[in-house]
Amino acid sequence: EEALESQVNTTNGGYKRSLEYLFYGEHPRLPGELARVMEDGFRPAVEYAPSHLNAAVPLSNSVGLCDLPRLRAAIAAEDSAPLQHGAAPAEPNRKLHAQLIVAKVFP
């Protein structure tokens, strides 16, 4: 809130219409990044380029889109698990819980 107040005139309530809430989910190629972002903030955009195939911080206004890479990786890992002859399929993947960061953004 203090950072927002230092850059935006919050005495006029109209600024709230310009605020957006964007989501950030942990990407499977960057394990531990969610905790690092909460502690130290986002890295410069160019540091995300090798892992996200573009030079941008991967924020989204869609919860589903920001968590999609992690879900795809979890499903792929479950599908690639070998089945033993005569064994029942393994329990469904229990790693489908997630944590997200909600970022308040003023364009």
N, C-alpha and C positions, 0 to 999 in steps of 0.2 A: 504494500500500500504506500509506503514512504517513497519508493522509487517512482511509482505512478504519480504521486502528488508533486514530485519535483519536476516532472516533465509535462504535466497536464494541469490545466486550470480546473480544479475539482470543486470550486465554489459554485460553478454553473452545473446543474444536474444533467445537462444535455450531453456531457461527455460520455455518460454511461451507454448511450445508444451506439457509440462508436467502438465500445469494447467488444472483443471477441474472446471466446474461450476455446483454446486449441488443445489437443491431446497429444501426448508423446508416449509411445509404448516401447518396451525394450526389444531391440532387434536381435535375432539369434546370432548374428555375426559380431555383436558387441555385448557379450555377457558382462554384467556388472555395471553397464552404462547408466541404468536408471538410478542406482544409488549414487554414482559419481555426479550425475546431473543435479540431484537433489543437494549434494554437498557443495559442489564447486560451480554449478551452472553449466550451460551448454558450451561445448568446444567451439572454436571458430569453424565456420561452414566447410572450409577446405579440408579439415581433418576428417569429416564424415565422408568425403568423396570415395575413398577406397572401399568402404563397407556398404555404402548405399548406392553406388553407381551414379551419383550426382553430387554436386557440391552444395548441399543444402541441409539445414537441420530438418529432420523429418517430422514436422508437426502437421496435424490434420484436424479438421473440424468434424471428423467422423471417427467414433470409437472403433468401429469395425475396420476401417482402413488403417488406422495406426497400429492395430494389433494383428493385422493379417499376416505379416511375415513370420511372426512368432507362432501363430496357429498353423500355418502351412508347414513350418519346420517340425512342429510337434506331431502333426498327422503323418508327415513323411517318415519320421523316425518310427512311429508305431507301425506303419505299413511295411517297413523294411525289416522289422523284427522277425527273425526266423521262427518258423513253426516246427516243432518236433513231430515226428510221425506218430499219429494217434493222439496227440495232445490237443486239448481244447484251446481255442484262441485265448490269448492273454486278456486280462481285464482291460477295459477301455482306459485310454491314457488319462492319468490323474493329474497331468501337468497342465491342464487347460485352465487353471486359474491364472489371473494376471493382475498386475499393478500398472497403473497409468499415472502420468503427471498431467495435471490440468493447469495450463498456462493462461494467465490473463494477459491479453495482448491489445495494445492500442496502436492501430496502424498510423 
